[in-house]
Every structure is written in C-alpha cells, then in structure tokens.
C-alpha cells in the first residue's frame, strides 16, 4: 500500500514537472519571438520643430531610421499632408524648396516603411516668413533723414560708404523707430577725428535712454552691431570728445533681421 502511494506521488511530481517545463517553453518562445519581432523607428532630426525660414530658402530635411529584424524599403516625406518626396536608400536626406509656398506655418511628416509593411512616422513643423529689405539710414543727400533729430551733430564729409557722414563733439543724435518681426538688429559705423591725442573720443549708444555701450573710437571706420527687441524704441548716440578738439563720426546705420 505504501509503495502504491509513493508511486502516485512520484507520478504527480512528474506531471507537475512536465507542466512547468511546458509553461517554461511557452515563456521562452514568447521571449524569443519578442526579441526577434521586427521593429522600426523614424526620427526627424532636421529641421528642428517650429524653425523659421525665409521665403525662397531651401530647407534641409534629415531623417534617421532604425530597423531591427527587417529591411527599410522606403522613407516618404509629406508636406502639409501631401506627398512631396520619397527615397529608398540611405542617407535619408531631402530638400524642400519654399519659393512657391505660402507664408505661415507648415508641417513635415516623415513615414518610414519596412519590407513587411511595418511603418513608423514623425511630424515636425516650420514657419515661413518674408523679411523686408534692411532699413538703411545714410546722410548722402546732406540732410537728416525724416524722423531723425540732432543736437550738436553736423552732416559733413567724409562718409563711410559715400560722401557724407554726421559728426559731433558733444551733441546727441536720436531717432524713434518701430521694430517689427523683420528687425532684430542694428548696425552702424563710427570713427574719430583726432585733434588732441591726449583725450579719448567715444560715443555712448542708448536704447530707450538705457546705456547699451560706451564705444571708444579709433581713426578708422569700425562696424558695431547690437541686438534689439521688437517694439517702438528710441535710439540715441551721444558724443564725448575730451577737450573739444576731437570729433566722433557716425554713418551707415542699418536696421535689419539677423
């Protein structure tokens, strides 16, 4: 009787062992299948989201595709939902020509397709703008441009890029300008005329009466560039010439989009 009970117990253990082995086999198959399951991923690395480009620019698109246990058959590019370009070989670089596009917001969608029709996609966007020509201020006609005022500045020669510039010993030159989306930078040229070598000549440059920089001048024309925010601003230049025998010269003032 005891032998029969032991025999049944052993038989039961064998059955349980077989069940465990069976379950383990299923788990191993699932793990193996999962590890070898075809995978594909698609990432747009250029352009960055919400980038801004000028109308007429050529936009470079770069797509990185990672495939496991499958082959990449094609990468398709959609512009604003419509098919634009496709490519079936590496590297997956594309170009968008913007000359005929409308200004404003646009979307780019990249779709990577594997040989087993597995797909992966990513979307990015960009903004298209039209920059106006630089607002260039010159004193070539011998008079102050409209909207500009001066105290102690005189239009004279020579100029940086023409016959005239504006010079001062102690005066202030200023203008009120509205800077929209097409303007974020100001550039101008300045130099000194040395009457006395014992004193420095400088121009203090202000925006909205806030000192941006004290500019110490040399006898050669030098270019100075500063970032400016959007909105209406007062720009002013104040000359300081030491003992009064030196002069500060200013010319070729330009407001533009950098």
Phi and psi in degrees as GROMACS dihedral restraints (atoms count N, CA, C in turn):
[ dihedral_restraints ]
;  ai    aj    ak    al  type     phi  dphi    fc
    3     4     5     6     1   -61.4    20    10
    4     5     6     7     1   -37.4    20    10
    6     7     8     9     1   -64.4    20    10
    7     8     9    10     1   -37.7    20    10
    9    10    11    12     1   -66.1    20    10
   10    11    12    13     1   -43.0    20    10
   12    13    14    15     1   -62.9    20    10
   13    14    15    16     1   -44.3    20    10
   15    16    17    18     1   -61.8    20    10
   16    17    18    19     1   -39.3    20    10
   18    19    20    21     1   -63.6    20    10
   19    20    21    22     1   -42.5    20    10
   21    22    23    24     1   -65.6    20    10
   22    23    24    25     1   -39.1    20    10
   24    25    26    27     1   -63.6    20    10
   25    26    27    28     1   -43.8    20    10
   27    28    29    30     1   -63.4    20    10
   28    29    30    31     1   -42.0    20    10
   30    31    32    33     1   -61.4    20    10
   31    32    33    34     1   -40.8    20    10
   33    34    35    36     1   -65.2    20    10
   34    35    36    37     1   -41.2    20    10
   36    37    38    39     1   -63.1    20    10
   37    38    39    40     1   -39.6    20    10
   39    40    41    42     1   -63.5    20    10
   40    41    42    43     1   -41.6    20    10
   42    43    44    45     1   -63.3    20    10
   43    44    45    46     1   -44.7    20    10
   45    46    47    48     1   -63.7    20    10
   46    47    48    49     1   -37.8    20    10
   48    49    50    51     1   -64.2    20    10
   49    50    51    52     1   -41.5    20    10
   51    52    53    54     1   -63.2    20    10
   52    53    54    55     1   -40.5    20    10
   54    55    56    57     1   -63.1    20    10
   55    56    57    58     1   -43.2    20    10
   57    58    59    60     1   -64.4    20    10
   58    59    60    61     1   -40.6    20    10
   60    61    62    63     1   -64.1    20    10
   61    62    63    64     1   -38.2    20    10
   63    64    65    66     1   -64.0    20    10
   64    65    66    67     1   -45.7    20    10
   66    67    68    69     1   -64.3    20    10
   67    68    69    70     1   -41.1    20    10
   69    70    71    72     1   -61.8    20    10
   70    71    72    73     1   -38.7    20    10
   72    73    74    75     1   -62.8    20    10
   73    74    75    76     1   -41.3    20    10
   75    76    77    78     1   -63.2    20    10
   76    77    78    79     1   -42.8    20    10
   78    79    80    81     1   -63.0    20    10
   79    80    81    82     1   -43.9    20    10
   81    82    83    84     1   -63.6    20    10
   82    83    84    85     1   -39.7    20    10
   84    85    86    87     1   -63.5    20    10
   85    86    87    88     1   -41.7    20    10
   87    88    89    90     1   -64.2    20    10
   88    89    90    91     1   -42.8    20    10
   90    91    92    93     1   -64.3    20    10
   91    92    93    94     1   -44.2    20    10
   93    94    95    96     1   -63.0    20    10
   94    95    96    97     1   -42.4    20    10
   96    97    98    99     1   -65.2    20    10
   97    98    99   100     1   -40.4    20    10
   99   100   101   102     1   -65.4    20    10
  100   101   102   103     1   -41.2    20    10
  102   103   104   105     1   -66.7    20    10
  103   104   105   106     1   -30.5    20    10
  105   106   107   108     1  -102.0    20    10
  106   107   108   109     1    10.7    20    10
  108   109   110   111     1   -70.5    20    10
  109   110   111   112     1   133.1    20    10
  111   112   113   114     1   -59.4    20    10
  112   113   114   115     1   135.2    20    10
  114   115   116   117     1  -134.7    20    10
  115   116   117   118     1   149.0    20    10
  117   118   119   120     1  -148.0    20    10
  118   119   120   121     1   138.3    20    10
  120   121   122   123     1  -133.3    20    10
  121   122   123   124     1   150.0    20    10
  123   124   125   126     1  -133.5    20    10
  124   125   126   127     1   131.0    20    10
  126   127   128   129     1  -138.7    20    10
  127   128   129   130     1   130.2    20    10
  129   130   131   132     1   -90.6    20    10
  130   131   132   133     1   115.3    20    10
  132   133   134   135     1   -99.5    20    10
  133   134   135   136     1   -17.3    20    10
  135   136   137   138     1  -142.8    20    10
  136   137   138   139     1   136.2    20    10
  138   139   140   141     1   -80.6    20    10
  139   140   141   142     1   164.3    20    10
  141   142   143   144     1   -70.0    20    10
  142   143   144   145     1   152.6    20    10
  144   145   146   147     1   -56.8    20    10
  145   146   147   148     1   138.2    20    10
  147   148   149   150     1    61.0    20    10
  148   149   150   151     1    29.9    20    10
  150   151   152   153     1   -68.2    20    10
  151   152   153   154     1   155.7    20    10
  153   154   155   156     1  -115.3    20    10
  154   155   156   157     1   132.3    20    10
  156   157   158   159     1  -130.1    20    10
  157   158   159   160     1   153.3    20    10
  159   160   161   162     1   -86.0    20    10
  160   161   162   163     1   144.0    20    10
  162   163   164   165     1   -54.0    20    10
  163   164   165   166     1   129.5    20    10
  165   166   167   168     1   101.2    20    10
  166   167   168   169     1   -12.4    20    10
  168   169   170   171     1   -71.8    20    10
  169   170   171   172     1   154.6    20    10
  171   172   173   174     1  -100.8    20    10
  172   173   174   175     1   119.5    20    10
  174   175   176   177     1   -94.3    20    10
  175   176   177   178     1   123.6    20    10
  177   178   179   180     1   -84.8    20    10
  178   179   180   181     1   130.1    20    10
  180   181   182   183     1  -114.9    20    10
  181   182   183   184     1   129.5    20    10
  183   184   185   186     1  -126.7    20    10
  184   185   186   187     1   124.1    20    10
  186   187   188   189     1  -119.3    20    10
  187   188   189   190     1   131.5    20    10
  189   190   191   192     1  -106.9    20    10
  190   191   192   193     1   127.0    20    10
  192   193   194   195     1  -121.2    20    10
  193   194   195   196     1   130.6    20    10
  195   196   197   198     1  -117.5    20    10
  196   197   198   199     1   123.6    20    10
  198   199   200   201     1  -124.5    20    10
  199   200   201   202     1   136.9    20    10
  201   202   203   204     1  -123.7    20    10
  202   203   204   205     1   129.3    20    10
  204   205   206   207     1    57.5    20    10
  205   206   207   208     1    31.3    20    10
  207   208   209   210     1  -160.6    20    10
  208   209   210   211     1   171.1    20    10
  210   211   212   213     1  -115.5    20    10
  211   212   213   214     1   145.4    20    10
  213   214   215   216     1   -83.2    20    10
  214   215   216   217     1   124.7    20    10
  216   217   218   219     1   -97.2    20    10
  217   218   219   220     1   -30.0    20    10
  219   220   221   222     1  -169.6    20    10
  220   221   222   223     1   149.2    20    10
  222   223   224   225     1  -121.5    20    10
  223   224   225   226     1   126.4    20    10
  225   226   227   228     1  -111.2    20    10
  226   227   228   229     1   141.2    20    10
  228   229   230   231     1  -113.9    20    10
  229   230   231   232     1   129.2    20    10
  231   232   233   234     1  -115.4    20    10
  232   233   234   235     1   133.2    20    10
  234   235   236   237     1  -112.1    20    10
  235   236   237   238     1   115.7    20    10
  237   238   239   240     1    54.0    20    10
  238   239   240   241     1    37.4    20    10
  240   241   242   243     1    89.8    20    10
  241   242   243   244     1    -9.7    20    10
  243   244   245   246     1  -106.1    20    10
  244   245   246   247     1   142.1    20    10
  246   247   248   249     1   -58.9    20    10
  247   248   249   250     1   134.1    20    10
  249   250   251   252     1  -120.8    20    10
  250   251   252   253     1   -52.5    20    10
  252   253   254   255     1  -148.9    20    10
  253   254   255   256     1   161.5    20    10
  255   256   257   258     1  -147.7    20    10
  256   257   258   259     1   158.2    20    10
  258   259   260   261     1  -153.0    20    10
  259   260   261   262     1   141.6    20    10
  261   262   263   264     1  -115.2    20    10
  262   263   264   265     1    12.9    20    10
  264   265   266   267     1  -144.4    20    10
  265   266   267   268     1   155.2    20    10
  267   268   269   270     1   -79.3    20    10
  268   269   270   271     1   146.9    20    10
  270   271   272   273     1   -80.4    20    10
  271   272   273   274     1   152.4    20    10
  273   274   275   276     1   -93.0    20    10
  274   275   276   277     1    74.5    20    10
  276   277   278   279     1  -112.4    20    10
  277   278   279   280     1   140.6    20    10
  279   280   281   282     1  -137.1    20    10
  280   281   282   283     1   167.3    20    10
  282   283   284   285     1  -131.5    20    10
  283   284   285   286     1   137.7    20    10
  285   286   287   288     1  -113.0    20    10
  286   287   288   289     1   124.8    20    10
  288   289   290   291     1   -96.7    20    10
  289   290   291   292     1   121.3    20    10
  291   292   293   294     1   -98.9    20    10
  292   293   294   295     1     1.4    20    10
  294   295   296   297     1   -56.1    20    10
  295   296   297   298     1   -36.3    20    10
  297   298   299   300     1  -102.0    20    10
  298   299   300   301     1     9.2    20    10
  300   301   302   303     1   -86.3    20    10
  301   302   303   304     1   158.0    20    10
  303   304   305   306     1   -80.9    20    10
  304   305   306   307     1   151.6    20    10
  306   307   308   309     1   -67.1    20    10
  307   308   309   310     1   150.4    20    10
  309   310   311   312     1   121.3    20    10
  310   311   312   313     1  -154.4    20    10
  312   313   314   315     1   -91.4    20    10
  313   314   315   316     1   136.8    20    10
  315   316   317   318     1  -135.9    20    10
  316   317   318   319     1   154.1    20    10
  318   319   320   321     1  -118.3    20    10
  319   320   321   322     1   146.1    20    10
  321   322   323   324     1  -120.7    20    10
  322   323   324   325     1   129.1    20    10
  324   325   326   327     1  -123.8    20    10
  325   326   327   328     1   125.9    20    10
  327   328   329   330     1  -106.4    20    10
  328   329   330   331     1   130.3    20    10
  330   331   332   333     1  -122.8    20    10
  331   332   333   334     1   118.0    20    10
  333   334   335   336     1   -97.7    20    10
  334   335   336   337     1   130.9    20    10
  336   337   338   339     1  -120.1    20    10
  337   338   339   340     1   127.9    20    10
  339   340   341   342     1   -90.1    20    10
  340   341   342   343     1   169.4    20    10
  342   343   344   345     1   -65.6    20    10
  343   344   345   346     1   -22.2    20    10
  345   346   347   348     1   -97.1    20    10
  346   347   348   349     1    19.2    20    10
  348   349   350   351     1    70.9    20    10
  349   350   351   352     1     9.2    20    10
  351   352   353   354     1   -68.7    20    10
  352   353   354   355     1   139.0    20    10
  354   355   356   357     1  -127.6    20    10
  355   356   357   358     1   153.3    20    10
  357   358   359   360     1  -145.6    20    10
  358   359   360   361     1   144.3    20    10
  360   361   362   363     1  -145.3    20    10
  361   362   363   364     1   159.6    20    10
  363   364   365   366     1  -148.0    20    10
  364   365   366   367     1   148.9    20    10
  366   367   368   369     1  -122.5    20    10
  367   368   369   370     1   140.7    20    10
  369   370   371   372     1  -135.5    20    10
  370   371   372   373     1   179.7    20    10
  372   373   374   375     1  -146.4    20    10
  373   374   375   376     1   164.4    20    10
  375   376   377   378     1  -150.5    20    10
  376   377   378   379     1   161.5    20    10
  378   379   380   381     1  -114.5    20    10
  379   380   381   382     1   137.3    20    10
  381   382   383   384     1  -112.5    20    10
  382   383   384   385     1   124.1    20    10
  384   385   386   387     1  -128.7    20    10
  385   386   387   388     1   165.1    20    10
  387   388   389   390     1  -120.7    20    10
  388   389   390   391     1   114.4    20    10
  390   391   392   393     1   -83.4    20    10
  391   392   393   394     1   136.7    20    10
  393   394   395   396     1   -76.1    20    10
  394   395   396   397     1   161.7    20    10
  396   397   398   399     1   -62.1    20    10
  397   398   399   400     1   149.7    20    10
  399   400   401   402     1   -56.8    20    10
  400   401   402   403     1   142.9    20    10
  402   403   404   405     1   -85.2    20    10
  403   404   405   406     1   104.2    20    10
  405   406   407   408     1  -104.1    20    10
  406   407   408   409     1   128.7    20    10
  408   409   410   411     1  -111.5    20    10
  409   410   411   412     1   119.6    20    10
  411   412   413   414     1  -130.7    20    10
  412   413   414   415     1   161.1    20    10
  414   415   416   417     1  -113.3    20    10
  415   416   417   418     1    28.9    20    10
  417   418   419   420     1   -65.0    20    10
  418   419   420   421     1   -30.0    20    10
  420   421   422   423     1   -87.1    20    10
  421   422   423   424     1     3.8    20    10
  423   424   425   426     1    82.6    20    10
  424   425   426   427     1     8.2    20    10
  426   427   428   429     1  -133.1    20    10
  427   428   429   430     1   161.0    20    10
  429   430   431   432     1   -70.7    20    10
  430   431   432   433     1   139.3    20    10
  432   433   434   435     1   -62.2    20    10
  433   434   435   436     1   158.3    20    10
  435   436   437   438     1   -61.5    20    10
  436   437   438   439     1   135.7    20    10
  438   439   440   441     1    90.0    20    10
  439   440   441   442     1    -5.6    20    10
  441   442   443   444     1  -100.8    20    10
  442   443   444   445     1   143.9    20    10
  444   445   446   447     1  -133.3    20    10
  445   446   447   448     1   153.4    20    10
  447   448   449   450     1  -143.3    20    10
  448   449   450   451     1   153.8    20    10
  450   451   452   453     1  -132.3    20    10
  451   452   453   454     1   105.1    20    10
  453   454   455   456     1    88.5    20    10
  454   455   456   457     1     7.4    20    10
  456   457   458   459     1  -101.4    20    10
  457   458   459   460     1   144.5    20    10
  459   460   461   462     1  -130.1    20    10
  460   461   462   463     1   134.1    20    10
  462   463   464   465     1   -77.9    20    10
  463   464   465   466     1   130.8    20    10
  465   466   467   468     1  -154.1    20    10
  466   467   468   469     1  -175.3    20    10
  468   469   470   471     1  -115.6    20    10
  469   470   471   472     1   155.3    20    10
  471   472   473   474     1   -88.9    20    10
  472   473   474   475     1   169.3    20    10
  474   475   476   477     1  -109.4    20    10
  475   476   477   478     1   170.3    20    10
  477   478   479   480     1   -71.9    20    10
  478   479   480   481     1   -46.3    20    10
  480   481   482   483     1  -124.5    20    10
  481   482   483   484     1     7.0    20    10
  483   484   485   486     1  -154.8    20    10
  484   485   486   487     1  -157.9    20    10
  486   487   488   489     1   -84.1    20    10
  487   488   489   490     1   -15.2    20    10
  489   490   491   492     1  -128.2    20    10
  490   491   492   493     1   150.2    20    10
  492   493   494   495     1  -140.9    20    10
  493   494   495   496     1  -169.3    20    10
  495   496   497   498     1  -128.4    20    10
  496   497   498   499     1   138.5    20    10
  498   499   500   501     1  -133.4    20    10
  499   500   501   502     1   160.3    20    10
  501   502   503   504     1  -159.7    20    10
  502   503   504   505     1   158.2    20    10
  504   505   506   507     1  -104.5    20    10
  505   506   507   508     1   -42.6    20    10
  507   508   509   510     1  -135.7    20    10
  508   509   510   511     1     1.1    20    10
  510   511   512   513     1   -83.4    20    10
  511   512   513   514     1  -178.6    20    10
  513   514   515   516     1  -129.4    20    10
  514   515   516   517     1   134.0    20    10
  516   517   518   519     1  -116.6    20    10
  517   518   519   520     1   132.1    20    10
  519   520   521   522     1  -148.2    20    10
  520   521   522   523     1   157.8    20    10
  522   523   524   525     1  -149.4    20    10
  523   524   525   526     1   147.6    20    10
  525   526   527   528     1  -103.0    20    10
  526   527   528   529     1   126.0    20    10
  528   529   530   531     1  -137.0    20    10
  529   530   531   532     1   139.1    20    10
  531   532   533   534     1   -96.0    20    10
  532   533   534   535     1   122.9    20    10
  534   535   536   537     1  -105.4    20    10
  535   536   537   538     1   112.0    20    10
  537   538   539   540     1   -95.3    20    10
  538   539   540   541     1  -161.4    20    10
  540   541   542   543     1   -63.8    20    10
  541   542   543   544     1   -20.0    20    10
  543   544   545   546     1   -86.7    20    10
  544   545   546   547     1     0.5    20    10
  546   547   548   549     1  -132.8    20    10
  547   548   549   550     1   124.7    20    10
  549   550   551   552     1  -142.8    20    10
  550   551   552   553     1    14.4    20    10
  552   553   554   555     1  -152.7    20    10
  553   554   555   556     1   146.6    20    10
  555   556   557   558     1  -124.1    20    10
  556   557   558   559     1   143.0    20    10
  558   559   560   561     1  -137.2    20    10
  559   560   561   562     1   142.1    20    10
  561   562   563   564     1  -155.3    20    10
  562   563   564   565     1   164.0    20    10
  564   565   566   567     1  -114.7    20    10
  565   566   567   568     1   143.3    20    10
  567   568   569   570     1  -146.9    20    10
  568   569   570   571     1   155.0    20    10
  570   571   572   573     1  -157.7    20    10
  571   572   573   574     1   178.0    20    10
  573   574   575   576     1  -123.9    20    10
  574   575   576   577     1   153.5    20    10
  576   577   578   579     1  -107.7    20    10
  577   578   579   580     1   123.0    20    10
  579   580   581   582     1   -93.4    20    10
  580   581   582   583     1   114.1    20    10
  582   583   584   585     1   -96.8    20    10
  583   584   585   586     1   -36.9    20    10
  585   586   587   588     1  -128.2    20    10
  586   587   588   589     1   121.8    20    10
  588   589   590   591     1   -75.2    20    10
  589   590   591   592     1    -2.0    20    10
  591   592   593   594     1   -90.7    20    10
  592   593   594   595     1    -2.9    20    10
  594   595   596   597     1  -129.3    20    10
  595   596   597   598     1   143.1    20    10
  597   598   599   600     1   -84.1    20    10
  598   599   600   601     1   145.5    20    10
  600   601   602   603     1  -108.4    20    10
  601   602   603   604     1   133.3    20    10
  603   604   605   606     1  -142.9    20    10
  604   605   606   607     1   160.1    20    10
  606   607   608   609     1  -121.3    20    10
  607   608   609   610     1   127.9    20    10
  609   610   611   612     1   -94.1    20    10
  610   611   612   613     1   120.0    20    10
  612   613   614   615     1  -100.7    20    10
  613   614   615   616     1   126.8    20    10
  615   616   617   618     1  -121.5    20    10
  616   617   618   619     1   146.3    20    10
  618   619   620   621     1  -124.4    20    10
  619   620   621   622     1   121.4    20    10
  621   622   623   624     1    54.6    20    10
  622   623   624   625     1    41.3    20    10
  624   625   626   627     1    64.9    20    10
  625   626   627   628     1    14.0    20    10
  627   628   629   630     1  -102.0    20    10
  628   629   630   631     1   124.7    20    10
  630   631   632   633     1   -66.8    20    10
  631   632   633   634     1   118.2    20    10
  633   634   635   636     1   -87.3    20    10
  634   635   636   637     1   -46.3    20    10
  636   637   638   639     1  -165.7    20    10
  637   638   639   640     1   142.7    20    10
  639   640   641   642     1   -88.1    20    10
  640   641   642   643     1   118.7    20    10
  642   643   644   645     1  -105.7    20    10
  643   644   645   646     1   112.5    20    10
  645   646   647   648     1   -88.3    20    10
  646   647   648   649     1   128.2    20    10
  648   649   650   651     1   -97.6    20    10
  649   650   651   652     1   158.5    20    10
  651   652   653   654     1  -119.1    20    10
  652   653   654   655     1   178.6    20    10
  654   655   656   657     1   -79.2    20    10
  655   656   657   658     1    -5.9    20    10
  657   658   659   660     1  -108.9    20    10
  658   659   660   661     1   149.7    20    10
  660   661   662   663     1   -61.7    20    10
  661   662   663   664     1   131.3    20    10
  663   664   665   666     1  -127.3    20    10
  664   665   666   667     1   145.7    20    10
  666   667   668   669     1   -94.5    20    10
  667   668   669   670     1   138.2    20    10
  669   670   671   672     1  -128.1    20    10
  670   671   672   673     1   134.4    20    10
  672   673   674   675     1  -131.8    20    10
  673   674   675   676     1   136.3    20    10
  675   676   677   678     1  -139.5    20    10
  676   677   678   679     1   142.4    20    10
  678   679   680   681     1   -75.3    20    10
  679   680   681   682     1   145.2    20    10
  681   682   683   684     1  -136.1    20    10
  682   683   684   685     1   144.7    20    10
  684   685   686   687     1   -82.7    20    10
  685   686   687   688     1   167.1    20    10
  687   688   689   690     1   -70.6    20    10
  688   689   690   691     1   158.3    20    10
  690   691   692   693     1   116.2    20    10
  691   692   693   694     1   179.1    20    10
  693   694   695   696     1   -86.8    20    10
  694   695   696   697     1   129.7    20    10
  696   697   698   699     1  -136.8    20    10
  697   698   699   700     1   154.5    20    10
  699   700   701   702     1  -105.1    20    10
  700   701   702   703     1   121.6    20    10
  702   703   704   705     1  -105.6    20    10
  703   704   705   706     1   133.8    20    10
  705   706   707   708     1  -143.4    20    10
  706   707   708   709     1   149.7    20    10
  708   709   710   711     1  -127.3    20    10
  709   710   711   712     1   126.2    20    10
  711   712   713   714     1  -118.1    20    10
  712   713   714   715     1   126.0    20    10
  714   715   716   717     1   -94.6    20    10
  715   716   717   718     1   142.2    20    10
  717   718   719   720     1  -134.0    20    10
  718   719   720   721     1   122.3    20    10
  720   721   722   723     1  -122.9    20    10
  721   722   723   724     1    29.9    20    10
  723   724   725   726     1    69.4    20    10
  724   725   726   727     1  -115.5    20    10
  726   727   728   729     1   -86.6    20    10
  727   728   729   730     1     2.0    20    10
  729   730   731   732     1    97.2    20    10
  730   731   732   733     1    -2.7    20    10
  732   733   734   735     1   -94.7    20    10
  733   734   735   736     1    -8.0    20    10
  735   736   737   738     1   -98.7    20    10
  736   737   738   739     1   159.5    20    10
  738   739   740   741     1  -130.8    20    10
  739   740   741   742     1   145.1    20    10
  741   742   743   744     1  -103.1    20    10
  742   743   744   745     1   132.8    20    10
  744   745   746   747     1  -111.5    20    10
  745   746   747   748     1   144.7    20    10
  747   748   749   750     1  -139.3    20    10
  748   749   750   751     1   139.2    20    10
  750   751   752   753     1  -163.0    20    10
  751   752   753   754     1   168.6    20    10
  753   754   755   756     1    53.1    20    10
  754   755   756   757     1    57.7    20    10
  756   757   758   759     1   -84.4    20    10
  757   758   759   760     1   129.1    20    10
  759   760   761   762     1  -134.3    20    10
  760   761   762   763     1   131.4    20    10
  762   763   764   765     1  -106.6    20    10
  763   764   765   766     1   129.1    20    10
  765   766   767   768     1  -156.7    20    10
  766   767   768   769     1   173.1    20    10
  768   769   770   771     1   -96.6    20    10
  769   770   771   772     1   123.4    20    10
